[in-house]
Amino acid sequence: MASSTASANASNVMAAANPDKTISKYRNHQYPVELWWTLAAFIGLLTVIHWTTVVIRLTRIKKGPSSVRAGLHFVRAAAFRVQIPYGVGHSINVAEFLAACAYIVTIFTWQFINTTDLKGNRFTLRYWTNRAGHIAAAQFPLLIGLGMKNNFISLLTGVSYEKARRL
């Protein structure tokens, strides 16, 4: 009983000595959740686009004007046929490159946002080192989900296993 009250008092003293601890703990747990909401919104957008095209194809709605079709054809050709070489004998198309860049920018945004402590010191190690571990650990379910051949993201978005594993 005495040791539990002593440890509670010690933690209260430490929290009072470092008011940044409460804020950093909150952000360390909240930012991976916000990152997942962003990923879910992106997957949801891809899902809506995919299933809208499926419904249009199945109901055989007349195609749009030729100028719209030509614009879509140009965008598709630029995004999926243009290859960007990297390494020896490897290449990636523009759509995959842009998706990978957007993913990296999103992760770094949540990693380095609000890293100023209450004293005004920018990029305090306390904020971004622990947060990096939380964000990295939060990515494991996505890695496991995309690593399987038959996964729910491919079912929802229509992106094949071969393309999803390269992202």
Buried (B, 14 or more C-beta within 10 A) or exposed (E): EEEEEEEEEEEEEEEEEEEBBEBBEEBBEEBBEEBBEBBEEBBEEBBEEBEEEEEEEEEEEEEEEEEEEEEEEEEEEEBEEEEEEEEEEEEBBBBBBEBEEEBEEBBEEBBBBEBEBEEEEEEBEBBBEBBBEBBEEBBEEBEEEBEEEEBEBBEBBBBEBEBBBEB
